[in-house]
Amino acid sequence: MKVVLWRPPEGTEPGLVRLEKLGRAVTGWAEIEIHRSSTGGSEIQWREDLRLRGLPRALDPLVAKAGRHLFGRALARLLRP
């Protein structure tokens, strides 16, 4: 992955990081936006568009569903006490 945009939060403006995925199997991009929360923490918005090389675009919905499942499991493990 390559960081192509890094904008730290400033004042009331959210921070933004944009990554480009340049792998042999997975390509695409991800954006992570960081907002200040009224409770003193942060709220994260994650957007991404992934492609698996060699797969037709008709399979994008299946790839997206699998990605959400895998990413959700990884996050759940990270957030465990």
Protein Blocks (a to p, Z undefined) as FASTA:
>chain_A
ZZfbdcddehjbccddddddfbfkbgcdddddddddfkopacdddddddddehiafklmm
mmmmmmmmmmmmmmmmmmpZZ
